[in-house]
Amino acid sequence: MSKNLRLPERLYLDFDSFFASAEQHFNPALRGKPIGVVALDSAHTGCIAVSREAKAMGVKNNMAARDARALVPDMIFVVARPDVYVRLHNRILEVIETIVPIQDVRSIDEVVCALLPSEARQCLALAARIKAALAREFSPVLTCSIGMASTELLAKIAAERHKPNGTLLLDLDMLPDALADLKLTKLPGVGDGMITRLAAAGVTDFVGLWHLAPKQARAIWGNVEGERFLQELHGTHAPRAPTRKRMFGHSRVLPREWRSPDKVEDCTRQLLAGAARRLRRTDLRASRLTLSMRSQRLRSTRAKSVQAQRWNWEGQFAPSRDDHSFRKTLAQGLAEARRTMPFSPHAVSVMLHGLDAEADLTGDLFDTLSNDADDRTRWETISETMDQMRSRFGGKALSLGVHDIVPGGYVGGKIAFGRIPEAGDFEAPTGHDGDTHFCSF
């Protein structure tokens, strides 16, 4: 490393095609082959991840399975196994921690490490050690791309520059030239809406963004986040206050056979049960419930746009943490959906929000004089007892009402960016690592 280079302070690891690579790791017969990981055993579902071999043939994430099969006839599809991926993620963290402490886990396949000066001076060797340890403990197909820079934002950009299995040390002296060809859409946190705002301000490339003044960035973003983004881009850390949990919820794309009103309602109750269990693992209570449904996306032949109808409903209740209160409110929303929703839902979601910590709640005089508070206390005890029984005997040991298995399973155990499910989020018995779930189509 040149003496003129500023020491990197952050190392960012971004695993390559993680779900697909995990399946290739567990099943050696899949290595070197184009595979797609799907949520359901259905040709009508989309690829939530594809292997590097499939990407090289033009298949992209979120592509419909039938379109991917048309593009790559020998494509192999497997059903996602979130519980297995979470276990693998936890083992990966243990291996990385033997070499360098992890500062933050950003998602199931992304972590960031803060480097000491002694580590930063040997950062390229450190990255090589991490990769060697992963290959030794797991397999060569489970690779990661590593970026190192003065801030987390720049380190993340560096990690994404040379995928798969790349390594890049990005120094401030290299900027903006080293990223001049980087499309603004590839910048973390810059979506279509922000691209439109930047274009309106005359910013259409990375160099133009780099030369913005902090006040200009604040005006374009509409808040202080614009200045923070620019600070990080120029190599200065922009600390943020700890985020506060604002909601617990789950969503689900429905298989065709689960789009009847009765099946939709059963699925929403299961989604709500998962959200409620997560809520009870905190000291928070919820006071609002949102039920949302979306129709299947339809492509317009003229505008070539993707359109979908949406329906939303929100109910309010006294701050609660028990299944009975939540289900009673959900029943009101489901009754309203039967009356007013003009389409057959393709996807549903249930959110508990209006969160408050137990210590921050103010008592309601009229509530304490009624029987409602006593009822909630009794139902809280019942709900917590049921949680304990599920934890001991399995997620399906107890349920309120009928509990059919939704095709694809893992209701409440979905992996999302920024959220890694806990063991208690999975209802079904844990599957073995090597039990690949091949699709039938």
Beta strands, then each sheet from edge to edge (+ up, - down):
strand 1: 10-15
strand 2: 35-38
strand 3: 47-50
strand 4: 76-79
strand 5: 104-107
strand 6: 110-114
strand 7: 144-149
strand 8: 167-169
strand 9: 247-253
strand 10: 284-294
strand 11: 298-299
strand 12: 306-307
strand 13: 310-320
strand 14: 347-353
strand 15: 356-357
sheet 1: 5+ 6- 1+ 7- 8-
sheet 2: 3+ 2- 4-
sheet 3: 9+ 14- 10+ 13-
sheet 4: 9+ 14- 10+ 15-
sheet 5: 11+ 12-
end
